[in-house]
C-alpha cells in the first residue's frame, strides 16, 4: 500500500517542480526540458490510476512528438538566453494577489467539496481498469463523431500552418 | 520467506532486471566484437585478433580504455544538459528491453512470476513506442548542449531523421496489429502459432511482407545506422552529435546505439517472425536437442581450434571458451532443461539473424545524401506503409478475400 503512495508524491512533487522551473528557467531549452518532466510525471500518475493507454499516449504524443518539435525549433533558431524584464506594475500589484486568491479559493473549494472526502475514503476509485479494447470501442462507436470532428480540426490546423508558412509567390 | 511470498512481484522483478541488465550489457559488448569481425570478413581483413583468442577480450579492453581516458567537458557547454543527454540515451534504450518477452509465458518461478519477461503490460507495443519515441532527446540535446557547430548540425539532422522515420515505422507495424488483434507481445506471438501445409510457420512476415520491408528500412534509419547514419557523417560533420563527447560519456552513446539495435531486432522478431516460437512443428522432437547440439558443436570447434592454431595464453583462453560451451551444451541436452531453453534459443537465434543483417548492410551499402534520405522517407516509405495498412484493413473487413477465416 505504501509503494503507490510514495510514487504518487514523488511524481506530484516532480510535476509541480517541473512546472515552476518551466517558468523560471531562462534558457528556452531548459524550459522545454521542464515541460517534458511535467509530461512524464503526469504519465506516471495516469499509470498509477490504471490508465495504461492514456499514460502511453501522453508520453508518445506530448513528450515524444510535440516536445521533440519544440526542442527541434529551439535548436534550429538557436535563441539566446531569455531577457528578464521588471514586472509590469499591473502584474506586480494586481496579478500576484489575484493569483494567490485563486489558489486559496481552489484549495478551499477542494477542501469543502465532496471530492476530497470521497477520494480519501477510497470510494471513488475505479475498481475495474478500462482496457484499451473497451476504450477504443467507446471511442469508435459512441464518440465517433467527436473523434472525426477532432481529426478534421487538426487537419485544418495543419493546412493553415502550411498556408501561413508558404512564401507568397 | 514471508517477505518473498508477500512481495513476489517486487523480488522477482528485481532479480529479473539484474539478470537482464547483466546479459544485455554483455551482449552489447560482444555485439561490437561481432560487428567488427563480420565487417572485417566482408572487407577481407582479420578484425580484432590480438587481445585474447580471436580478439575475444577486445570488448573488455575497450571498456577499460573508455573508463580511463580523460573525460573532457567543453567549457562553453551547457553542463546540466551535456551530462543529461548520454544518461537519457542509455537509460531509455535499456528500459525498452524490459518489455521484450524472451520466452513463453508458461515458465514460472516465485509464485507464478514469468521467467522470461520483466514487465507484462497489456499494451506492451505502445509502451515500447512511448519509450523509444523519447530516444530522440538524447541525440538532440547532446548536439545542442555541446555548443559547437558540428554537433548542433548533427543533432538537428538526427532529430529530423528520427521524427520522419518514426512515422513510417509506427504505421508499418499497424498492419501486424490488425492481424494480431492485440497489443500484448505474448498475444502477438501466440497469434502466430500454427503452420501452413503442416510445416511452414504462420508468421506475420508472409502476409505482411511489405510492412516488414518498410519496418526494417525505417528501423535502420531510426537507429542511425548505415546507410542512414547521416548524423555521424564523418566527411561532413566530424562525428555528428557526439563530437564533443569523450571517455565514458561517448561510450554511453555507443552502448545506447547498440541497445537500440537489439530492441529493434527483438521487435522485428516478435512482430514478424513469431518471437520465441520454433519454426518447426512440435511433433519434430529432434528440435529439442538443437540448442544443446549447437553449443556442443561450438565447444568442439573451439577445442580443435585451440589445440591446433592457438599459441600460449590464447590457447588457454579458447580452451576455457570450449569448456564453457561444452558444459552449457550438456546442460541444455538434459530433458528437464528443454522448456527453459527452447523459447530463448529460437528468440536469440532470430535476433542474431537481424543483427547480422544490420552489420551486413553496414559492410555493403554507401551512405545516403541528406535530401535523398528525406525524400525517400516521406515520398516512398510513408506512402508504401500507408498503402499496406489500407490494403490489410480492407482484406480483414471483407472476409471474401481471405480463404481461411
Interface residues (C-beta under 8 A of the other chain):
Chain A: X27 X29 X30 X33 X36 X43 X52 X53 X56 X57 X59 X60 X63 X64 X65 X68 X69 X71 X72 X74 X75 X76 X78 X131 X132
Chain B: X78 X80 X81 X84 X121 X122 X123 X126 X127 X129 X130 X131 X133 X134 X136 X137 X140 X141 X143 X144 X145 X152 X155 X156 X159 X160 X163 X183
